[in-house]
């Protein structure tokens, strides 16, 4: 049987792990291989792209960690997380297209950032579709009176 609350609980942890893996990849793992040298994303001269990557992975990490603390993953937090992961993945796309990506980005950091941004975005979208808490059910007045009448005593 499908347990919606338990499912969204695990999605919060997936978003936290994807945000943490993305931050570790941005800060510590090599992203670009130039001959024998490997450069990290933080070493890049384009600070706008680095800030986009840092914000794209830090915002979902913080929102999902707060959702674990709050015991609920609000829909707005899941949507903001999905948008942040999407911004991070757009920051990873090179200007030259696919041929530049295969030639320039060969190191493990790029692959980990792209993978965690994609998985985190999918998990955030799924978490925004499924609510963490059950929505209250509204019962029409006529049915309430019929239910009250059927109660003996």
C-alpha positions in Angstrom: 0.0 0.0 0.0 1.3 3.5 -0.9 2.1 5.5 2.2 2.2 9.1 1.0 3.6 10.6 4.2 6.5 8.1 4.4 7.2 8.6 0.7 7.6 12.4 1.1 9.7 11.8 4.2 12.2 9.9 2.2 12.1 12.6 -0.6 13.2 15.2 2.0 16.3 13.1 2.7 17.0 12.7 -1.0 16.9 16.5 -1.5 19.3 16.9 1.5 21.7 14.4 0.1 21.6 15.9 -3.4 22.2 19.4 -2.0 25.1 18.2 0.1 26.7 16.2 -2.7 26.4 19.2 -5.0 28.0 21.5 -2.5 30.9 19.1 -1.9 31.4 18.8 -5.6 31.4 22.6 -6.1 33.8 23.2 -3.2 36.2 20.3 -3.3 36.0 18.0 -6.3 37.7 18.8 -9.7 35.4 19.9 -12.4 37.6 20.8 -15.4 40.6 18.9 -16.7 43.1 20.9 -18.6 46.0 18.7 -19.6 47.5 17.3 -16.4 45.8 19.9 -14.2 42.4 19.7 -12.7 40.5 22.8 -11.6 37.6 23.0 -9.1 34.5 25.0 -9.8 35.4 27.4 -7.0 38.7 28.1 -8.8 36.7 29.4 -11.8 37.2 33.1 -12.6 33.5 33.5 -13.4 32.1 34.3 -9.9 28.5 34.5 -11.2 28.5 30.8 -12.2 30.1 29.8 -8.9 27.5 31.8 -6.9 24.7 30.2 -9.0 26.1 26.8 -8.3 26.5 27.5 -4.5 23.0 29.0 -4.2 21.5 26.3 -6.4 22.8 23.6 -4.0 22.6 25.4 -0.7 19.0 26.6 -0.9 17.5 23.1 -1.3 19.8 21.7 1.3 18.7 24.3 3.9 15.0 24.0 2.9 14.9 20.2 3.1 16.8 20.2 6.4 14.3 22.7 7.8 11.5 20.4 6.4 13.0 17.5 8.3 13.0 19.7 11.5 9.5 21.0 10.8 8.2 17.4 10.2 6.6 18.6 6.9 7.9 19.5 3.5 5.7 22.5 2.4 4.8 22.7 -1.3 6.5 26.1 -1.6 9.7 24.8 -0.2 9.7 21.9 -2.7 9.0 24.2 -5.6 11.8 26.6 -4.5 14.1 23.6 -4.2 13.2 22.4 -7.7 13.9 25.9 -9.2 17.2 26.1 -7.3 18.3 22.7 -8.7 17.2 23.8 -12.1 19.3 27.0 -11.9 22.3 25.0 -10.8 21.9 22.6 -13.7 21.7 25.6 -16.1 24.8 27.0 -14.6 26.6 23.8 -15.5 25.7 23.9 -19.2 28.7 25.2 -21.2 28.3 28.0 -23.7 29.7 25.9 -26.6 27.0 23.2 -26.3 27.5 19.4 -26.2 30.9 19.3 -28.0 32.4 21.7 -25.5 31.0 19.7 -22.6 32.6 16.4 -23.8 35.9 18.1 -24.4 36.2 20.4 -21.4 34.4 18.8 -18.5 35.9 15.4 -17.9 36.4 15.4 -14.1 34.2 13.7 -11.5 33.0 17.0 -10.0 31.1 18.0 -13.1 29.3 14.6 -13.3 28.4 14.6 -9.6 27.0 18.2 -9.8 24.9 17.4 -12.9 23.7 14.1 -11.4 22.8 15.5 -8.0 21.1 18.6 -9.6 18.9 16.3 -11.8 18.0 13.8 -9.1 17.3 16.7 -6.6 15.1 18.5 -9.1 13.1 15.3 -9.8 12.7 14.6 -6.1 11.6 18.2 -5.4 9.0 18.1 -8.2 7.7 14.8 -6.9 7.6 16.2 -3.3 5.7 19.2 -4.5 3.1 17.0 -6.2 2.6 14.8 -3.1 1.7 16.7 0.0 3.4 15.8 3.3 0.3 16.2 5.4 -3.1 15.0 4.4 -5.4 17.8 3.3 -8.6 18.3 5.4 -11.6 16.7 3.8 -14.7 18.9 3.5 -18.0 17.2 4.0 -21.1 18.9 2.6 -23.7 20.0 5.2 -26.4 17.6 3.9 -24.2 14.6 4.5 -23.2 15.8 8.0 -26.9 16.0 9.0 -27.5 12.6 7.5 -24.6 11.1 9.4 -25.8 12.8 12.6 -29.3 11.3 12.1 -27.9 7.8 11.6 -26.1 7.9 14.9 -28.3 6.1 17.5 -28.9 7.7 20.8 
